[in-house]
Amino acid sequence: MILRMQIDPAPAFLLASPDPELLAAIEPVLLAAGGRPVIVLTAEAALGAMNAPHPLGLALLDENLPGMELGQLLVAARPSQAGSRFPIILIADAVSRELIERMQQGTIDDMIPRGDERCYWRLRVEQALRVHRLQRELASLRAATVLDAQLDRLTGVYNRDALLTMMFRETDRVQRTKSSLCLVLFDIDDFGHWNSRFGGEICDELLCQVAARTRRLLRSYDLLGRPGLDEFLVVLPSCDPANAMMLAERLRLDVFSEPFRVDGESIRLSACFGLAASYGRSPVVVLREAEQALGRARAAGPESIQRCAEPGSPDPPPVTFMSPSSGDELVAW
């Protein structure tokens, strides 16, 4: 058997110019910088290469490209680069105020006067690539920092502050589109007992398993967070109260009817659920209603599901679901 090693191809470096002498002089520079030159002769061909599915590593554009105007080319190329932006270097006859403004606006990343010595071109290309790499690393670090600030460090779901921020965004959408939004807030029954019996490490693992099981039941655009020690909140865009009640029942059955296995123990958990509907109202008000519904569920007993009354209507009667018995040998409370 012959094993073939897959080698990543060199990045494509676009070189767009109608000048044969310039092309002949710059192509070796791009090869020396580790790129694979892609040569085009018109602005339309350059735009096609810049909008190709496979992103470029660099674009060198001659100011004198025939076809569409340079400004039109740059504006048409930039929107396609979201998430895969590459540096653009302009080959210019002279440094003008207009080109300096384009650099300040970020339309181009660098410019090289046509008359510069060719020995400096490789340095300029490598510098542009290095700056671009550092900018992407910085953007990645910033995004990771922002995401870390939004997540609960234990379970990896959203924390309370992040959930409230997203709920305000979803409420704006509800008001704009006249759609629905519901909250399902649930709390693990007697979690303090398990904490005192098994300790924090095992209980942390239990919380992680609850979060993982819950996440598997949700749609890609649903939001899951942990606003309290043993509380989880599910935000359900485009979901009416009847469907939210059905999801709460699914959570009760699919998340909590199966025992949790941690450190050789089979632990039977249960939870109470409180539901509330948005109707375009403040997320703070709706969350408070979900907390009130959860309080009534706790008072009704383990595994209860309570829904907050619709605005202007009396409180609904308690809705309680009892879980099926299990044949496993479980640690139960």
N, C-alpha and C positions, 0 to 999 in steps of 0.2 A: 504494500500500500504506500502510495506517495502522499505525504502530508504537504499541503500547500499553505504557506503562511500568507495571511491577508495583510497587505500593507496599505495604510491610508494614503490616498493620492495627495499630491501636493495641492495646496489651495490655488484656485483659479484667480489670476491677477488680470483684470481687464486693462487693455491698452487700446485706447480709441483715438486714432489720429489718421488724417489723410496724407501725412507727410512720410514718404518712403524712407528718407534719410533718418528722420526721428525714430521711426519704428525699428530700423536696423540698429540704431544706437542704443535704444532703451530696452529692447528685448533681452540682451545679455544681462542687463542690470536686474531685471525681474527674475531671471533664472538664478542669478547669484544670490538673490534674497530668498530663495527657496520656493518661488511660486511657479505656476504653470501659465505662461502668457496666453491670453485669449485676445486676438487682434481683430478689431472691427474698424471700419472706415467712415461710418456715418453716425449721426446722433441717434437716428431711429434704431440702428443696430446696437448701439451702446445701451439704449433704454431697454431693449429686449434682453440683453445680457444681464443688466442690473436687476431686472424683474424676473429672472429665471428662477425656477423652484430651488435650485441649489445655489446658496448664497456665495457671493464672491469674497475673497480675502482682501481685495484692494481694487480700486478703480482709478486709473490714470486717464484723465480726459483732456484732450487738446481743446484749447479755447476756440480754435478755428474749425471745429467739426462742421461739415456741411449738413444741412437738414434743419431741424427745429432749432430755435434759439436756445442758447446755453441755459438761461434762467428757466425756461419751460422744461428743459431736460432735467434739471436738478429738482424742480418741484415735483415732476412726475415720478422721479426715481425714489425720493425720500420716503413717501408713505409706505412703500412696499418693504421697508427695512425694519419694521417693528420686530424686536426680539433678535434680529440678526444683522444689525447695522454694521457696515464696513466703512473704512476710511476712504474718502474721495480726495484725490490730489489733482489740482488743476495745472495744466501746462499753459502758462500765460506768456504773451508777448512782453508785457510789462506789468509791474505791480501798480494797480489803480485803487482809488478810494472805494469803488464799487466792489472789487474783489476782497478788499480788507473787511468791508461790511458783511460780505457773504461768509467770511471766516468767523467773524464775531457772532453771526446768527447761527452758526453751525451747519450752514448749507454745504460748505466744503471744509475739509480738515486742514489742508495745507495747499500751498501753491509754489510752483517752481518756475522761475523765469526761463524762457526757452534758451537764452544765451548762457546759462550756467554751465560750468565745466562738467562733463559727464562723470568725472571721478566723484563728484559730490552727490550724484543722483542716488546711488545705492545707499549712502548715509541717510538721505532724506526719506527714502522709501522705508528703510529699516526703522528710522525714528518714528514715522507715522504708524507703522505696525506695532511698535513697542508701546506708544502712547495709547493706541486703540486697545491693546490687550490690558493695560493697566486700568483704563476706564471701565472696561467690562468687568474686571475683577472687583473694582470699587463698587460698581452697580450691583453686582452679585452679593457683596458683603452687606450693602445697605438693605437689599431686599431680604436677606436672611435675618438681619437685625430687626426689621419691621415685623417679619413673620414671627420671630421668637417672642417679641413683645405682645403678640396677639394670642399666643397659645398657652394653654395650661401645661406647665413643665412635666407633670406626672403622666397625664393621659394623652397629650398631643392634640386634644380638641380645643376649641376657642375658650378664652377666659371671659369673665363677665363684661369687662370693658369693651372687648372686641365685639361680643355679641350685641351689646347695646348700640354700638356704632353701626353694625350691619343691619340691625332692626330698624334704625332710623332710615337707612337707605331703602330697605324693603318697603317701609311704610310710605315713603315718597312714591314708590312704584305703584303701591295699592291705590293711593289717592289719584295718581295720574291715569291709571288704566281701569279703575273701578273693579279690581280683582280681589281675591281673598288672601288671607294670611292668618295662620293659626299657630299657637304655641302649645307645646306639651312639656310640662315641667314635672319631673319625677324624682322621687327621693327614696333611697334604699331603706327599708324598714329595719329599725333597731340596729343600725350600723355601729353604734357605740358599743353594743354587746360584743360584736365580732372584733372590734378594735381592742377591747380589754381582754378578750380571750386569746386572740392570736397575735396581737401586736401590729405595729404600723407597717412592717414590711409585707406581710401577707395581705393586709387590707389594701395597701397600695396596689398590689397585683390584682386584687379583686376589682378595684375601680378601673384598672386598665382593661380587664376582660369585659366589664360591663360596657365601657366605651367602644371597644372593638365590636362586640356583638350588636350594639345599637347602630353603629355606623354601617354595618352590612345591610340593614333594613331600609336605609334612607336613599333618596334619590340624589343624583350628583349635585343638585343645586340646593338641597336642604342644608341647614346649618345645625351643627351639634356643638354644645358648649357645656362647661362645668362651672356654674355660677357659685356653687357652695361645696363644702367638704364632700358630702355624699349626695349632692343634687346634680342632675343633668337637665339641660334645656334643649329642646328640639324646636327649631324655627322652620315652619312649613309654608313656603311661598305657594300661591295658587292652590291652596288646600282649604276646603270648607270645614265647618265643625263636625259634620257627620263623618267625613273621611279622617279627620284628626282623631275622632273617637275610635275608628277602626284601627288606626295606626297604634294608638295607645294599647288597645287589646292585643295587637300583634307583638308589641314590645313586651307586654306582660307575659305572653305565652312563649315567644321565641327567645327572649333574652333571659327571663328569670325561671321558666319552668325546668330548664336543663340545669343540673348542678354545676357549680364552678369547682374546678379541681386545682388546688394550689398546695404545693408542698406535701403531696400524698393525702390530702384531705378532700372530701367531697362536701362542699358547702352549699346549702340551699338558701338562696337569697330571695327576697321578694321586694316589691316596691309599691308605692302609692303614686297616683298620677293626677295632676291638675291641668285642665285645658282652658284656654281662653282664645277668643277670636279678635282680630284687630279692628276691622271695619274702618281702617284708615285713622284710628286714634293714636295718640302718643304711645310709643313703645313702653314708656315708663308706666303708664296707666294699665296697659294690657299685661305687662309682666306682673304688676301688683295683683291684678285679677287672677292670673294663673297661680300666684302664691296663695291667694285666698282660697281658690279651689283646691289646691294641694292641702291646705290646712284642714278643709272639710273632709278630704279623703283620708287624712291621717286619723281624724276623729271617728270616721266610719269603720276603721279597722284595716289591717294589712291587705294589700292587693286591691284597694278600692280605686276607682276612677271617677273623678268628679269634674264636671264642666261648669264653667262660670256662666251665669245667665246672660242672654243677649241684652244690650242696653235697652232699658225701658220695660223689660219683662221680669216676672218673679224668678227667684232662684229655682233651678231645676231640682227635682228630687234626687237623692243619692243613687248612684249607679255603681254596683259592686259586683266584681267578678271573682269567683273562687278558683284557685288553680287546681288542676288534677293531682291526684296522689301519685307518688313516685315509688317504684319498687326498689330503688337504690338504698343502700345503707348510708344515710346522710347525717352530717352534723346539722341539727336544726335548732331553731329558737322559737 
